[in-house]
């Protein structure tokens, strides 16, 4: 079941990213992120009040609450990498970073995760999955700083996912989502206080964008973060990463085909290789969790 949900969440992430990207083109990126987090926070507070949700008892390490801050860093680093490298290469390098992070997390049991030892018989499947990443990237031209930023975005994305899921497991899913949006909003507000965007221009941009672009990403984000918090504790981070990315890629291919009729054969081939790598890893490691 959870293996099916992961690519569906990935597809929703692609749709959400498209909405947020369009909103960021109309408003300044920092303004867009502020509005997205504000919308999400208001919505999740309303849901929490309606359900009378309370955090589960017990204490958790303070670093469990850093997922929202790291998530904001992921957004801004991804935006920079997209501008410098283009969409395909950024996605491929970010996936490389997230995949390597997931393998390390599974192997070491980082942040209280269940351990999935990195044995020699897992290497063929992992190597095949990484080959799929390379195929997606296409022209891996030399762009050192931007490549490093894209790689870091993938690592930070994986880290925020694990932190949020860990908090959700300890304190409850809704508590984790609330914390994610509160910390993310506080982080973005601090950045905005330093940058000082024009408030009249920001208000005009939000009005121009309209309610769908301004609110859609924040509302979808609640569904994404909540579902991830449910899925991640039940799958290895490596399996979740690959399945979610497959969903993102397939949704992107469909959206491109519907939009301009273009079909990226390289993405299709890379996705197929990724799936083969995941299947081989599952087969050779004797894992079949779903």
Backbone as a ProteinNet text record, in pm:
[ID]
protein_1_A
[PRIMARY]
XXXXXXXXXXXXXXXXXXXXXXXXXXXXXXXXXXXXXXXXXXXXXXXXXXXXXXXXXXXXXXXXXXXXXXXXXXXXXXXXXXXXXXXXXXXXXXXXXXXXXXXXXXXXXXXXXXXXXXXXXXXXXXXXXXXXXXXXXXXXXXXXXXXXXXXXXXXXXXXXXXXXXXXXXXXXXXXXXXXXXXXXXXXXXXXXXXXXXXXXXXXXXXXXXXXXXXXXXXXXXXXXXXXXXXXXXXXXXXXXXXXXXXXXXXXXXXXXXXXXXXXXXXXXXXXXXXXXXXXXXXXXXXXXXX
[TERTIARY]
82.6	0	85.8	184.3	266.4	357.2	394.5	472.4	393.6	261.2	174.5	153.9	143	120.4	239.4	361.1	480.9	485.2	465.9	465.4	347.6	234.2	120.7	155.1	224.7	271	370.3	457.2	552.1	482.5	375.5	298.9	237.3	186	127.7	234.8	354.9	465.6	496.2	491.6	516.7	412.1	285.9	178.1	195.3	223.9	244.1	362.2	471.1	589.9	560.6	479.2	441.6	363	270.5	191.8	281.7	368	456.4	555.7	604.3	698.6	633.6	511.2	438.9	412.3	376.5	352.1	479.8	594.5	722.9	765.3	719.8	750.5	676	557.9	476.9	519.6	537	583.5	731.4	799.3	936.6	937.6	1045.4	1050.2	1024.7	1085.1	1066.5	921.8	857.8	716.5	629.9	660.7	584.3	594.6	715.3	734.2	662.4	663.8	590.6	441.1	384.6	241.1	207.2	290.9	267.1	266.2	364.8	371.4	257.4	221	110	-20.8	-45.1	-166.5	-170	-58.3	-51.5	-71.7	-10.8	-22.5	-166.4	-232.6	-372.4	-460	-436.3	-517.6	-494.3	-369.1	-341.9	-388.4	-385	-438.9	-590	-657	-802.1	-836.1	-759.1	-780.9	-755.5	-648.9	-614.4	-722.4	-776.7	-883.3	-1009.9	-1041.6	-1161.9	-1151.1	-1031.3	-1011.1	-969.9	-951.4	-905.8	-778	-688.6	-565.4	-469.3	-410.2	-307.7	-184.8	-69.2	54.7	58.7	120	136.9	231.2	214.2	301	444.5	534.5	674.7	757.5	886.9	978.5	1054	1090.9	1172.9	1289.5	1401.3	1515	1474.6	1530.5	1493.6	1521	1621.5	1655	1547.7	1453.5	1341.4	1255.1	1265	1182.7	1251.3	1366	1440.2	1398.3	1304.3	1263.6	1211.2	1132.4	1078.1	1185.4	1285.7	1395.3	1476.8	1506.4	1583.7	1503.3	1371.3	1285.8	1291.6	1298.4	1310.4	1443.1	1550.1	1680.2	1674.3	1600.1	1584	1515.9	1412.9	1338.3	1428.6	1502.8	1585.3	1704.1	1764.4	1876.7	1829.8	1711.3	1656.2	1626.6	1572.6	1544	1671.2	1779	1906.8	1958.8	1952.8	2003.9	1923.3	1791.2	1707.3	1747.9	1776.3	1815.9	1951.5	2044.6	2181	2197.9	2124.5	2148	2034.6	1915.6	1799.8	1731	1609.3	1525.3	1579.6	1614.1	1652.2	1777.5	1881.7	2007	1990.1	1914.3	1889.9	1819.2	1714.6	1641.5	1732.2	1817.7	1905.1	2008.3	2072.1	2174.9	2111.6	1993.9	1924.5	1886.4	1840	1806.4	1930.5	2044.2	2169.5	2200.1	2188.1	2212.4	2115.7	1987.9	1886.2	1904.4	1945.2	1965.6	2083.5	2194.3	2311.7	2279.3	2205.6	2164.4	2076.4	1983.9	1892.3	1967	2065.3	2145.2	2221.7	2282.7	2358	2265.7	2146.9	2050.7	2005	1973.2	1930	2041.4	2164.2	2276.1	2315.4	2301.6	2347.9	2235.8	2110.2	2000.6	2001.1	2043.7	2055.7	1923.3	1932.5	1816.4	1707.2	1749.8	1655.2	1581.4	1625	1560.4	1594.8	1507.6	1539.3	1657.9	1742.9	1861.7	1832.7	1884.4	1883.1	2028.3	2102.6	2246.9	2283.6	2394.3	2443.2	2535.4	2477	2554.9	2600.2	2697.4	2752.5	2647.4	2551	2452.8	2351.3	2351.3	2264.5	2328.3	2458.5	2530	2483.1	2454.3	2407.6	2279.7	2183.4	2058.3	2079.6	2163.6	2192.5	2265.8	2363.2	2438.1	2346.2	2250.9	2156.9	2067.4	2024.3	1942.1	2020.1	2147.3	2230.6	2254.7	2260.6	2273.4	2150.2	2033.5	1911.1	1917.4	1975.7	1994.4	2083.5	2192.7	2285.9	2218.5	2134.3	2062.6	1969.8	1901.1	1810.7	1885.5	2005.5	2080.9	2122.9	2145.4	2184.4	2324.3	2335.7	2465	2513.7	2600.3	2654	2770	2735.7	2838.9	2900.8	3018.6	3091.5	3028.3	2973.3	2915.2	2923.1	3048.3	3077	2987.4	2982	2900.7	2752.9	2696.9	2554.7	2527.4	2619.8	2604.3	2605.8	2694.9	2704.5	2576.5	2520.7	2396.1	2281.8	2273.2	2167.8	2182.4	2305.8	2332	2291	2325.5	2290.2	2139.6	2069.9	1923.7	1863.7	1921.4	1873.9	1898.7	2018.2	2050.8	1958.7	1940.1	1855.8	1710.2	1665.1	1528.9	1510.9	1608.7	1602.7	1607.7	1692.6	1706.3	1577.7	1516.5	1391.9	1280.6	1278.7	1178.6	1192.8	1315.3	1339.8	1307.4	1345.1	1316.8	1166.5	1094.5	949.4	879.7	925.3	865	894.1	1015.9	1050.5	966.5	944.4	860.3	716	669	533.4	514.7	617.5	610.3	605.8	677.6	686.6	573.1	530.5	433.5	300.8	289.5	166.3	184.3	113.9	131.2	93	-23.5	-67.6	26.4	77.6	174.6	299	344.8	462.4	438.1	320.7	289.1	280.6	217.3	209.7	349.3	433.4	569.2	645.9	627.3	695.8	660.2	531.8	488.2	525	518.2	554.7	702.6	787.3	931.6	967.1	903.7	929.6	889.1	773.9	727.4	819.5	861.7	952.5	1085.7	1135.4	1261.4	1248.5	1140.4	1119.7	1096.8	1023.9	1000.4	1131.8	1223.3	1354.5	1431	1425.7	1491.5	1428.5	1294.8	1224.4	1260.6	1281.7	1318.9	1455.3	1541.8	1674.4	1666	1592	1581	1491.4	1387.9	1291.8	1226	1146.7	1074.9	970.1	936.8	837.3	699.3	637	505.9	397.1	391	290.2	308.1	434.2	460.1	422.9	452.7	420.2	269.3	195.3	49.1	-9.1	44.7	-3.5	25	142.8	179.8	87.9	55.2	-34.3	-173.3	-220.6	-351.4	-351	-240.1	-227.8	-227.7	-158.8	-149.5	-285.4	-367.7	-499.5	-496.8	-612.8	-620.3	-567.9	-584.7	-540.6	-389.3	-314.8	-169.1	-119.9	-184.8	-138.4	-165.1	-275.6	-315.1	-295.5	-291.8	-286.4	-166.9	-47.8	73.4	73.4	29	25.3	-70.5	-187	-286.5	-239.9	-181.5	-128.5	-12.9	64.1	177.3	136.1	19.9	-30.6	-51.8	-113.3	-138.2	-6.1	88.6	218.2	292.8	308.9	385.2	318.1	185.8	113.4	131.7	116.9	128.2	270.2	368	508	535.2	480.6	500.4	443.6	341.4	281.4	362.4	411	477.6	619.8	698.2	842.4	876.2	804	838.4	817.2	746.4	709.7	786.8	871	955.1	1098.7	1192.4	1329.7	1334.7	1427.1	1437.5	1475.6	1558.9	1599.8	1479.1	1398.6	1281.5	1183.8	1160	1069.4	1120.7	1250.1	1309.5	1288.7	1318	1306.8	1160.8	1071.7	930.6	868.3	900.7	845.7	896.5	1025.4	1081.1	1022.8	997.1	932.9	796.9	720.2	591.2	605.7	706.9	732.3	763.7	849.8	894	780.8	704.8	593.4	491.5	460.3	366.8	422	552.9	614.7	608.4	631.4	625	483.9	383.7	243.9	207.7	249.7	219.5	285.8	409.6	478.7	406.2	363.8	295.1	161.9	89.6	-38.5	-20	92.7	115	163.2	276.1	332.5	352.8	305	314.9	451.6	545.4	681.5	692	763.8	788.5	939.1	988.1	1131.2	1166.5	1222	1256.8	1361.7	1453.2	1558.8	1500.7	1399.4	1336	1265.8	1200.8	1132.1	1232.8	1343.8	1447	1508.7	1539.5	1598.5	1506.2	1376.8	1278.6	1269.7	1271.2	1265.6	1387.2	1504	1626.6	1621.1	1569.7	1553.4	1466.4	1354.4	1263.3	1329.1	1404.9	1477.2	1577.8	1646.5	1742.4	1675.6	1559.9	1486.4	1438.2	1386.7	1340.3	1453.1	1569.3	1684.9	1732	1733.7	1774.4	1679.9	1550.1	1450.7	1465.5	1489	1503	1628.1	1741.2	1868.2	1881.3	1816.3	1827.5	1723.2	1628.4	1526.2	1422	1406.7	1307.5	1187.4	1070.9	951.7	843.7	882.7	784.1	692.6	568.4	472.1	368.7
-121.3	0	126.1	132.5	252.3	269.5	156.3	163.9	223.9	214.9	276.1	424.1	458.9	597.8	687.1	633.3	715.4	782.3	708.5	777.3	872.4	844.2	936.6	1069.3	1061.2	1182.9	1256.3	1179.5	1241.1	1316.5	1257.9	1324.9	1454.3	1451	1571.5	1678	1634.9	1729	1801.8	1728.4	1791.1	1897.7	1865.6	1962.6	2083.2	2056.8	2164.2	2252.5	2189.7	2265	2354.7	2303.9	2385	2508.4	2490.9	2603.9	2703.5	2652	2740.1	2812.7	2742.7	2804.2	2919.7	2897.1	3003.3	3121	3092.8	3199	3278.8	3207.8	3274	3362.5	3328.7	3412.5	3545.6	3544.2	3666.3	3749.6	3683.3	3750.8	3717.7	3793.8	3759.9	3624.4	3545.6	3413.5	3417.5	3514	3518.6	3552.4	3636.3	3669.1	3545.8	3474.5	3353.9	3250.6	3228.7	3130.1	3174.4	3304.5	3356.8	3327.6	3356.1	3335	3186.6	3103.1	2958.5	2902.6	2942.7	2892.9	2948.6	3074.3	3133.2	3060.8	3035	2963.1	2823.7	2753.1	2618	2615.9	2713.6	2717.3	2744.2	2839.8	2870	2746.3	2677.7	2559.9	2447.1	2420.5	2309	2342.1	2470.4	2509.2	2488.3	2519.8	2498.3	2349.8	2266	2120.9	2070.2	2119.8	2075.9	2114.6	2237.1	2281.5	2198.7	2171.1	2092.4	1951.7	1896.3	1760.3	1759.1	1879.2	1891.9	1811	1825.9	1746.3	1798.9	1707.6	1741.1	1654.9	1712.4	1637.5	1518.1	1409.7	1292.2	1325.1	1261.4	1291.1	1247	1306.3	1269.7	1380.7	1376.7	1476.9	1421.9	1512.5	1475.5	1573	1531.3	1623.1	1747.2	1861.7	1987.8	1986.7	1908.4	1908.4	1842.7	1773	1717.4	1827.9	1948.2	2060	2142.9	2099.5	2176.2	2144.5	2050.1	2012	2128.6	2217.6	2332.3	2429.1	2452.9	2542.4	2485.8	2356.8	2293	2290.8	2275.4	2277.3	2409.7	2520.6	2652.9	2663.6	2613	2613.3	2533.4	2423.2	2341.6	2420.1	2496.4	2573.7	2675.2	2752.8	2857.9	2801	2694.3	2633.9	2569.5	2510.2	2451	2558.1	2672.2	2781.4	2830.1	2842.2	2885.3	2782.7	2655.7	2550.4	2541.2	2556.1	2551.4	2660.4	2779.7	2891.8	2865.8	2809.5	2790.8	2667.2	2560	2431.8	2387.8	2440.1	2389.2	2280.3	2247.6	2156.8	2014.3	1957.2	1815.6	1787.2	1869.5	1845.5	1871.2	1973.4	2001	1884.1	1831.6	1717.9	1597.1	1573.2	1456.7	1468.9	1586.1	1605.2	1604.7	1666.5	1665.3	1522.8	1445.1	1305.2	1227.5	1257.7	1192.7	1221.3	1348.6	1384.4	1317.3	1314.9	1254.2	1103.1	1041.4	896.5	856.8	929.4	900	921.2	1028.1	1051.4	937.6	891.6	785	654.5	625	503.6	510.8	627.9	645.9	637.4	695.2	692	549.6	474.7	335.9	250.2	273.5	189.8	215.8	341.5	377.8	388.3	391.4	413.5	555	650.1	790.2	845	926	994.1	896.4	778.3	682.1	598.4	604.3	524.8	376.8	290.3	147.2	126	29.2	4	-94.3	-61.9	-152	-162.4	-261.2	-268	-263.6	-196.5	-185.1	-303.1	-414	-533	-528.7	-613.4	-614.7	-651	-733.9	-775.2	-665.6	-556.9	-443.8	-350.6	-360.8	-265.7	-265.1	-382.1	-376.6	-295.1	-312.5	-237.4	-88.4	-53.4	87.6	149.3	74.2	123.9	146.3	55.4	69.6	191.8	214.5	332.6	460.7	463.3	581	600.9	490.1	501	568.9	538.2	605.2	754.7	793.6	936.1	1001.2	931.9	985.5	1004.2	909.6	920.1	1041	1063.4	1178.4	1309.9	1314	1439	1484	1389.4	1425.7	1483.6	1609.9	1676.3	1726.5	1650	1687.9	1785.4	1905.8	2004	2055.9	2113.7	2161.8	2290.8	2286.4	2404.5	2380	2376.9	2332.5	2385.5	2517.7	2570	2533.4	2546.3	2515.9	2367.3	2281.2	2137.6	2105.3	2172.3	2150.4	2196.1	2309	2359.5	2261.9	2210.8	2114.9	1986.7	1939.3	1819.5	1843.5	1961.2	1995.9	2004.3	2052.2	2059.6	1920.4	1822.5	1685.3	1629.1	1656	1608.7	1673.6	1805.3	1876	1832.9	1801	1750.6	1618.2	1528.8	1401	1418.6	1511.5	1534.5	1590.9	1688.9	1746.1	1641.8	1553.7	1447	1353.7	1313.9	1223	1290.6	1418.3	1490.9	1506.2	1546.5	1564	1431.8	1325.2	1194	1145.9	1172.2	1134	1208.2	1337.6	1415.7	1365.8	1333.3	1281.2	1149.6	1065.4	935.7	953.1	1053.7	1073.1	1157	1259.3	1355.6	1359.3	1284.9	1286.2	1360.1	1314.4	1369.8	1517.3	1553.4	1692.9	1785.8	1739.8	1820.1	1844.7	1742.4	1755.6	1854.9	1847.1	1939	2082.4	2101.7	2236.4	2291.5	2209.2	2253.3	2287.2	2206.2	2229.4	2367.1	2401	2529.7	2647.1	2628.4	2736.4	2770.9	2669.3	2692.2	2745.3	2689.7	2737.5	2882.3	2920.1	3058.6	3152.1	3110.9	3194.1	3213.9	3107.7	3116.9	3212.1	3197.8	3283.2	3428.1	3449.3	3585.5	3652.6	3575.6	3629.6	3671.7	3587.9	3621.6	3746.5	3753.9	3870.1	3997.7	3986.3	4103.3	4157.4	4068.1	4109.9	4167.5	4100	4142.6	4265.7	4274	4384.3	4406	4310.8	4331.4	4441.4	4508	4614.9	4557	4602.5	4549.7	4582.6	4706.7	4734.5	4647.2	4629	4544.3	4399.2	4354	4216.3	4194.5	4288.5	4276.8	4277.1	4364.5	4371.4	4241.4	4182.1	4056.8	3942.8	3937.2	3832.4	3847.7	3971.1	3995.9	3957.1	3986.2	3950.6	3799.3	3729.7	3583.4	3517.1	3571.2	3513	3406.1	3367.5	3274.1	3134.1	3085.7	2948.9	2936.2	3028.4	3022.8	3057.4	3154.7	3199.5	3096.9	3023.9	2932.3	2785.1	2753.7	2613.7	2538.3	2599.1	2530.8	2503	2600.5	2581.6	2472.5	2466.9	2364.6	2225.8	2216.8	2087.8	2043.2	2139.9	2106.5	2033.5	2068	1998.8	1850.7	1823	1683.5	1610.2	1676.8	1614.7	1582.9	1682.9	1662.8	1559.1	1565.3	1469.1	1326.4	1309	1174.4	1121	1207.4	1165.6	1120.4	1192.6	1154.7	1016.9	976.8	844.4	737.1	769.1	669.3	639.3	744.8	727.9	631.4	631.9	534.7	389.3	365.5	229.4	177.1	260.1	217.7	257.4	191.5	240	375.6	461.3	594.6	583.4	484.6	464	429.4	334.3	294.4	410.8	483.1	597.3	702.1	731.4	833	798.8	674.5	634	633.6	575	567.6	706.6	794.1	929.1	1003	986.6	1056.2	1002.8	873.4	816.2	882.1	898	965.4	1108.2	1179.8	1316.4	1321.5	1230.1	1231.4	1196.7	1093	1052.9	1165.7	1229.9	1342.4	1455.8	1480	1584.9	1554.8	1428.8	1387.9	1408.3	1368.9	1384.4	1531.7	1613.6	1756.7	1821.8	1782.5	1836	1796.3	1669.7	1620.4	1691.7	1716.1	1785.7	1933.7	1989.8	2132.8	2171	2115.1	2153.5	2035.6	1919.1	1802.2	1737.5	1789	1735	1617.3	1514.4	1397.5	1379.7	1382.4	1369.6	1221.3	1166.6	1024.2	992.4	1087.7	1064.3	1043.3	1122.4	1105.8	970.8	929.8	800.2	687.4	694.4	591	590.2	710.1	718.5	664.8	694.9	645	492.9	436.5	290.7	225	285.2	230.5	241.8	354.8	372.2	262.3	235	131.4	-6	-32.7	-160.5	-171	-59.3	-58.7	-83.8	-20.7	-41.6	-185.8	-239.9	-378.2	-475.3	-449.9	-536.8	-528	-406.7	-388.9	-463.2	-451.5	-520	-671.5	-720.4	-864.5	-919.7	-853.2	-904.7	-888.6	-785.2	-763.1	-841.4	-903.4	-983.3	-900.7	-771.9	-683.3	-672.5	-668.5	-650.4	-578.7	-479.2	-406.1	-325.4	-317.2	-236.3	-179.1
0	0	0	91.8	103.3	-17.6	-79.9	-202.6	-317.2	-310.6	-412.2	-382	-254	-215.7	-248	-236.3	-256.3	-393.8	-505.2	-635	-652.5	-588.1	-595.7	-528	-415.2	-349.2	-438.9	-504.8	-597	-708.5	-762.3	-867.9	-815.9	-692.9	-633.7	-611	-574.8	-556.7	-687.1	-799.6	-929.3	-959.8	-936	-959.2	-866.9	-740.4	-643.1	-682.2	-727.1	-767.3	-886.7	-979	-1094.3	-1052.7	-958.8	-908.3	-835.4	-747.4	-671.1	-761.2	-864	-957.2	-1031.8	-1077.2	-1148.1	-1055.2	-930.4	-832.7	-807.1	-798.8	-774.2	-890.7	-1012.1	-1127.5	-1120.8	-1061.4	-1051.4	-930.6	-817.4	-696	-675.1	-590.9	-555.8	-485.1	-503.2	-439	-288.7	-218.4	-73.1	-37.2	-118.1	-95.5	-119.6	-227.3	-259.7	-147.6	-96.8	10.3	137.8	165.9	282	271.2	154.3	133.8	140	77.7	76.3	218.8	299.7	437.1	522.3	499.5	575.4	545.6	417.1	377	438.1	428	483.2	633.5	702.5	848.4	891.4	827.1	860.9	839.3	728.1	696.3	796.2	830.4	921.7	1063.6	1101.9	1232.3	1236.3	1125.5	1118.3	1129.6	1060.1	1067.1	1208.8	1270.7	1406.1	1506.3	1492.2	1582.1	1562.1	1436	1406.7	1464.8	1460.5	1511.9	1658.8	1715.8	1854.1	1876.7	1782.3	1785.7	1891.3	1965.3	2062.6	2036.3	2066.5	2048	2142.3	2096	2181	2295.5	2411.1	2525.6	2500.6	2577.5	2565.9	2502.8	2529.3	2476	2355	2265.5	2149.9	2142.4	2084.5	2068.6	1989.2	2024.3	1961.4	1811.3	1767.6	1625.3	1539.8	1601.6	1526	1465	1522.6	1475.5	1366.7	1319.2	1218.9	1075.7	1058.3	923.3	841.6	905.2	833.4	788.8	873.2	838.1	722.4	729.3	622.8	493.2	504.9	386.7	313.1	387.2	324.8	250.2	311.1	243.7	114.2	115.5	-5	-115.9	-80.8	-180.9	-250	-171	-230	-307.4	-257.7	-329.7	-459.1	-457.9	-580	-684.4	-639.6	-732.5	-801.7	-724	-781.6	-882	-844	-932.1	-1060.9	-1051.9	-1171.4	-1269.4	-1217.7	-1303.1	-1367.8	-1291.6	-1340.7	-1428.4	-1398.9	-1465.4	-1556.7	-1535.1	-1608	-1528	-1567.8	-1489.6	-1483.6	-1599.3	-1603.1	-1522.1	-1541.8	-1470.7	-1321.2	-1285.6	-1143.7	-1077	-1141.7	-1086.1	-1069.7	-1168.7	-1163.8	-1052	-1040.9	-938	-798.9	-785.5	-656.3	-617.2	-714.1	-686	-645.2	-708.8	-670.5	-523.7	-483.5	-344.2	-249.6	-287.7	-201.9	-193.6	-305	-305.8	-218	-231	-148.9	-0.8	29	168	218.5	135.2	176.9	201.6	117.2	136	268.1	294.8	418.9	540.7	529.2	639.9	668.8	562.6	580.6	640.4	594.7	638.3	783.6	829.3	963.2	1065.8	1019.7	1113.2	1167.3	1083.5	1123.3	1176.8	1282.2	1340.7	1385.7	1430.6	1485.1	1382.6	1256.2	1152.4	1168.2	1113.3	1108.4	1015	1047.3	966	853.1	734.6	619.3	573.5	627.3	603.4	455.2	426.5	289	260.5	216.5	184.5	39.3	6.6	-128.9	-232.9	-196.8	-296.7	-328.5	-249.8	-282.8	-385.5	-403.3	-488.4	-633.9	-696.7	-836.4	-853.4	-762.6	-772.6	-753.1	-655	-629.9	-748.2	-803.4	-919.2	-1038.9	-1058.3	-1170	-1149.1	-1024.8	-995.4	-1022.5	-982.8	-1008.2	-1157.5	-1231.6	-1377.4	-1436.9	-1380.4	-1424.6	-1400.3	-1286.5	-1256.6	-1361.6	-1397.3	-1496.3	-1631.7	-1669.4	-1797.5	-1796.7	-1685.2	-1676	-1688.1	-1630.4	-1629.8	-1767.1	-1856.9	-1993.2	-1996.3	-2032.3	-2046.2	-1910.6	-1847.3	-1717.1	-1736.6	-1781.6	-1811.5	-1682	-1696.5	-1580.3	-1527.8	-1411.5	-1346.9	-1197	-1148	-1012.9	-903.1	-878.4	-768.2	-779.7	-899	-917.7	-896.9	-943.2	-921.8	-772.5	-699.6	-555.3	-484.8	-529.4	-471	-497.5	-621.1	-656	-574.3	-559.6	-479.2	-333.6	-281.1	-142.9	-124.9	-228.8	-222.4	-206.8	-275.5	-262.2	-123.6	-70.3	64.6	168	156.6	253.7	243.6	122.3	105.1	178.4	163.7	234.1	384.5	430.5	574.2	634.1	567	619.3	621.6	521	517.1	637.1	666.9	779.1	912.3	926.7	1050.6	1073.1	968.5	981.6	1013.3	946.9	971.5	1113.5	1160.7	1297.4	1400.1	1375.1	1465.2	1460.5	1341	1326.7	1398.7	1394.9	1462.4	1614.5	1665.3	1810.1	1867.5	1793.2	1846.6	1772	1662.2	1584.5	1452.7	1349.7	1215.2	1209.2	1263.3	1255.7	1332.2	1444.4	1519.8	1435.3	1366.5	1281.6	1168	1106.2	996.1	1047.6	1163.1	1222.5	1248.1	1308.4	1339.2	1212	1108.4	981.7	925	927.4	871.3	962	1093.2	1185.3	1171.5	1175.1	1164.4	1025.6	922.1	786.6	768.8	824.6	814.7	891.8	1011.5	1091	1019.1	956.9	882.7	764.5	688.5	571.6	612.7	722.8	771.5	810.8	868.5	904.1	778.9	676	549.2	488.2	493.5	438.2	513.7	645.3	724.6	683.3	636.9	590.4	448.8	360.9	220.9	206.6	286.5	286.7	149.7	104.7	-21.4	-5.5	-114.2	-111.9	-81.3	27.2	65.2	-37.4	-89.7	-193.4	-317.1	-359.6	-476.3	-447.6	-325.1	-287.9	-288.3	-231.2	-227.7	-368.3	-453.9	-592.3	-666.4	-641.4	-707.9	-665.2	-536.3	-486.5	-547.2	-557.3	-618	-765.4	-834.2	-975.7	-994.4	-905.6	-915.9	-898.2	-809.4	-785.8	-678	-626.8	-513.6	-543.1	-666.9	-695.9	-683.5	-746.8	-739.5	-599.3	-534.8	-404.2	-294	-305.7	-199.1	-233.4	-362.6	-404.3	-350.9	-361	-316.2	-167.5	-86.9	57.6	99.7	35	69.3	26.4	-93.8	-138.6	-50.1	-1.1	84.2	210.3	264.4	383.2	353.9	239.8	200.9	181.1	113.7	85.5	214.2	301.2	424.6	514.2	525.1	609.7	559	428	370.6	382.1	359.1	373.1	516.4	614	754.2	785.6	711.3	730.5	658	537.7	454	499.5	524.9	547	660.5	774	878.4	837.1	726.9	688.5	567.8	508.2	396.5	424.6	359.1	366.6	298.1	341.1	281.4	134.2	100.9	-38.5	-125.4	-80.3	-158.5	-173.7	-63.7	-70.5	-168.4	-162.3	-250	-396.3	-432.9	-573.1	-618.2	-537.7	-576.5	-588.2	-496.1	-501.6	-624.7	-653.7	-769.5	-899.6	-905	-1023.8	-1045.9	-937.6	-948.4	-996.7	-945.5	-989.5	-1138.7	-1181.9	-1321	-1416.3	-1383	-1469.6	-1481.1	-1367.9	-1371.5	-1456.6	-1445.6	-1526.3	-1674.7	-1710.9	-1851.8	-1906.3	-1827.1	-1870	-1884.8	-1788.8	-1795.2	-1916.1	-1945.1	-2063	-2190.5	-2196.7	-2316.7	-2337.4	-2227.6	-2238.1	-2268.5	-2219.4	-2237.3	-2375.4	-2417.7	-2547.6	-2642.2	-2601.1	-2687.9	-2690	-2609.3	-2608.9	-2512.8	-2555	-2471.1	-2457.5	-2334.9	-2308.2	-2295.8	-2402.6	-2405	-2299.4	-2276.1	-2177.9	-2038.1	-2002.6	-1871.8	-1860.7	-1969.2	-1968.4	-1949.6	-2024.1	-2013.6	-1874.2	-1821.6	-1688.6	-1581.2	-1593.2	-1496.9	-1501.3	-1621.6	-1636	-1571.2	-1591.5	-1531.8	-1379.8	-1330	-1185.6	-1125.5	-1190.5	-1141.6	-1144.3	-1249.3	-1256.6	-1143.1	-1114.4	-1004.5	-870.7	-848.6	-723.9	-713.1	-824.2	-824	-795.4	-856.3	-834.4	-690.1	-634.2	-494.8	-401	-425.5	-342.1	-351.7	-473.8	-496.3	-428.9	-450.1	-398.7	-247.6	-193.2	-48.9	29.4	-44.3	21.8	92.1	49.2	109	19.1	76	-4	71.8	148.8	230.5	142.3	175.6	101.6	195.5
[MASK]
++++++++++++++++++++++++++++++++++++++++++++++++++++++++++++++++++++++++++++++++++++++++++++++++++++++++++++++++++++++++++++++++++++++++++++++++++++++++++++++++++++++++++++++++++++++++++++++++++++++++++++++++++++++++++++++++++++++++++++++++++++++++++++++++++++++++++++++++++++++++++++++++++

